[in-house]
Amino acid sequence: MAKRPISNVTLSNRKWALGYTIAGALLFLIYQFLLPWNGLPDGIYRGVYQWMPPAAVNESLVYVIMALGLNIVVGYAGLLDLGYVAFWAIGGYCAGWFMSEFFYFLNIHFFGSVGLDRPGIHINFWMVLIIGGFVCALFGVLIGAPTLRLKSDYLALVTLGFGEIIPQVFFNGENFFGFNISNGTKGIVIVDPIPVGVKNLGPFDFGWKLLIFILLAAVMVFISLRLRRGRLGRAWLAIREDELAASMMGVPLMRTKLASYAVGAFAGGLGGVAFATHVNGVYAERFNFAISIFLLAMVVLGGMGNVWGVILGAFVLSWVNGTGLVAFGKTFNSQFGTNIDFASFTFLLFGLVLILMMLFRREGFLPESRLKLVLNEDELDTASEAKKAKK
Amino acid sequence: MKKNPAKVAVIAAATAALSLILVSCGGGSGALVIASDLPKQGGSADQSASTNNAIKLLLKQMNNMAGTYEIEFREYDNSTAAKGSWDDAQCAKNAQEHVAAKDEVAVMGTYNSGCAKIIVPILNQDPDGPMIMVSNANTNPGLTKAWEPGEPDKYYPTGARNYWRVVTTDDNQGSAAAQFAKSLGVKKVYVLNDRQTYGQGVAQAFTTAAKALGLTILSDGPAGEGWDDKAPNYEALFTKIAALKPDMVYVGGIFDLNGGQLVKDKVKYLGDNNKVKFMMPDGFTGYPDFLALPEAAGAYLSFTGLSIDQFPTGGAAEKFQADYLAEYGVAPTSSFSVYGAAAAQAILDAISRSDGTRKGVYEAMKTTVIPADKSVVGTELKFDANGDILSKDITILIVKDGKETFQDKITIK
């Protein structure tokens, strides 16, 4: 074969980085400098806090990181995962174990952000991120391995099982063969602050935390986009579209599937650690089945397989869930003098949106072009047959 | 190049967001705001609505004034639909918003102790603060006193104690229950817990206190044995317990966690609640489903603070009940709602004696006392240096004819 320049490393494929940087920088500037500015009109300040408070943006970004990870498993490799929350839990507990006073009988410090006299394990946030990512990747492989022979519904059931087992282990982890590994439902509270060289980020430095979360999401976007273009990504897509055909063409099924679980779980680890620093603690109650479904809805609604669609889906859903509907309700009620509890309609809204999407736009907000073709295959076929018949 | 749909969507979203922001510009009126921070979705929704109503009624009765300050009330929701209960991320977000809302001076809440553990440290580090929080329902001891390693100091990074509560803690409830068990003549007790923070806390306190009183605890472990809330029945569990011949089974936990089945199987395998006594904490109070069970008859319940029918008569407490009924047409869901109003009473008292700043309210709150005849719960609201309430009343109820009936009142010294 003649050697051609590798076509997927062109500038146009990196153009996203520019747009992403601009959007990220804009968000950072708004929340870091504009919002605390004294000259800002009071109305805008209240408006921002009502409609898009800094903590909500940060939370959404954590969801973005997770959804991007799930997108690799579900969107790229086509392996339905109903237990993704397990990785979030493992990542979260990595932060709980390595960045707090939880193991109060130990005194291990490694570039931590608290004084040396504090008991517990205190490892630097950036290292815990990597540890969390790799521990999750390891668990991804462990969980993935026994499910390799399963397909579709059966695979979904097994992942569902894992997604229930791991959080339950943490839930009851106060006495795990005599050891307290999770503090049960009391959770591990007060996680070390994030050190950024010059200082530790306190509870009100959301601007800087926002920047860090944007960076982490960027890492996941980069990984997603680059992998998709490469050999591994194309192998995932091949498996997604036809597993049998892919294996006939020489795609190593086991290795490829395990890789998707590992990469997807890695994102769960990053997100879990980030989330723990966001809420300043780890609570077992968070890791329930509903959150797995919520993440899956983000991927499906946004556009399975398309990174930008998934980001949009994650932002929209987490915003509606946490802030949007309540803020809308407040405005609506004060405008019309009503007293309707809008937050209680969240499920109705979600259900309605999902039904409407499935009826009219199965491929999601921003669909992946390839998936759109697959989903509309029948219609295209009938259309072309009709054309033929006309001729 | 064809138009990128992503860009169009982003621009559309940005425009929409901006227009919403501009629409929602509302000016401040100069009033001081107290906020409530409660789970308004999921299982606790009714309870939270009733609590907010009680506070609104209280404010209405005071003409929205505390001393010379005009007061506004703002409700926050710390639950989300996706979780169906309190949400840790929502607690973190609310905490930031309390601090950012410049007109807010105090927070009434939270319902869940876990949520308080997220919010209190953030309010504590408020640059204009500390900002105070007074809870009507947190019973986890670690928030105010040495309980687990690092508690409670880790919740107060600046050292200022900006947290108070108007209900007493789980450990007191457990020890009151142990005292009551002894007074019944019970000798041997088997302890169960629901494996959650609250249930384990109560069960552990009960176990410790009962041992100190000389009772025999038949179960192993510091908090007894955990029951599996997903089990279809508890035949194995109670058959095992029956072999040990206890005089009483103590259950630390909440009714929601398959408590109905547990109660049925207790009576089925151990006999009725006269033969083998049966006792639970306030995690079983206020549930009509529990009271409707024929097997619940004769069971004892303990309750932190006073149950509504035990509020002293003749004073502000009785009047508040009547006013609530007149205003909303129903009685408060449980006394936690009224304790919410009591917490607000303490906050308003602190505001009236302050200079209207968060710091001022914090300083004033330290010396807040609401005398018994003015308090909406009928007992004196006075706090120790940790922020815990001094009157440690525990009510013991008995289930009789499908109703919670007063049995005894125990005051912890």
Chai-1 contact restraints between the chains, C-beta under 6 A:
chainA,res_idxA,chainB,res_idxB,connection_type,confidence,min_distance_angstrom,max_distance_angstrom,comment,restraint_id
A,G43,B,C25,contact,1.0,0.0,6.0,A-B,restraint_1
A,G47,B,I21,contact,1.0,0.0,6.0,A-B,restraint_2
A,G47,B,S24,contact,1.0,0.0,6.0,A-B,restraint_3
A,G47,B,C25,contact,1.0,0.0,6.0,A-B,restraint_4
A,Y49,B,E97,contact,1.0,0.0,6.0,A-B,restraint_5
A,Y49,B,A100,contact,1.0,0.0,6.0,A-B,restraint_6
A,Q50,B,S24,contact,1.0,0.0,6.0,A-B,restraint_7
A,W51,B,L20,contact,1.0,0.0,6.0,A-B,restraint_8
A,W51,B,I21,contact,1.0,0.0,6.0,A-B,restraint_9
A,P53,B,E97,contact,1.0,0.0,6.0,A-B,restraint_10
A,A55,B,A92,contact,1.0,0.0,6.0,A-B,restraint_11
A,A55,B,K93,contact,1.0,0.0,6.0,A-B,restraint_12
A,A55,B,Q96,contact,1.0,0.0,6.0,A-B,restraint_13
A,A56,B,K93,contact,1.0,0.0,6.0,A-B,restraint_14
A,E59,B,A89,contact,1.0,0.0,6.0,A-B,restraint_15
A,E101,B,G150,contact,1.0,0.0,6.0,A-B,restraint_16
A,Y104,B,P149,contact,1.0,0.0,6.0,A-B,restraint_17
A,T185,B,Q196,contact,1.0,0.0,6.0,A-B,restraint_18
A,T185,B,T197,contact,1.0,0.0,6.0,A-B,restraint_19
A,K186,B,T197,contact,1.0,0.0,6.0,A-B,restraint_20
A,V189,B,K117,contact,1.0,0.0,6.0,A-B,restraint_21
A,I190,B,K154,contact,1.0,0.0,6.0,A-B,restraint_22
A,P203,B,I122,contact,1.0,0.0,6.0,A-B,restraint_23
A,P203,B,Q125,contact,1.0,0.0,6.0,A-B,restraint_24
A,V279,B,D88,contact,1.0,0.0,6.0,A-B,restraint_25
A,V279,B,A89,contact,1.0,0.0,6.0,A-B,restraint_26
A,V279,B,A92,contact,1.0,0.0,6.0,A-B,restraint_27
A,V279,B,I118,contact,1.0,0.0,6.0,A-B,restraint_28
A,G281,B,I118,contact,1.0,0.0,6.0,A-B,restraint_29
A,Y283,B,D88,contact,1.0,0.0,6.0,A-B,restraint_30
A,Y283,B,G114,contact,1.0,0.0,6.0,A-B,restraint_31
A,R286,B,D88,contact,1.0,0.0,6.0,A-B,restraint_32
A,A290,B,A82,contact,1.0,0.0,6.0,A-B,restraint_33
A,F294,B,A82,contact,1.0,0.0,6.0,A-B,restraint_34
A,W308,B,A6,contact,1.0,0.0,6.0,A-B,restraint_35
A,N321,B,T80,contact,1.0,0.0,6.0,A-B,restraint_36
A,N321,B,A82,contact,1.0,0.0,6.0,A-B,restraint_37
A,G322,B,T80,contact,1.0,0.0,6.0,A-B,restraint_38
A,T331,B,S24,contact,1.0,0.0,6.0,A-B,restraint_39
A,A343,B,Q41,contact,1.0,0.0,6.0,A-B,restraint_40
A,A343,B,D77,contact,1.0,0.0,6.0,A-B,restraint_41
A,S344,B,Q41,contact,1.0,0.0,6.0,A-B,restraint_42
A,T346,B,A81,contact,1.0,0.0,6.0,A-B,restraint_43
A,F347,B,A81,contact,1.0,0.0,6.0,A-B,restraint_44
A,L366,B,A6,contact,1.0,0.0,6.0,A-B,restraint_45
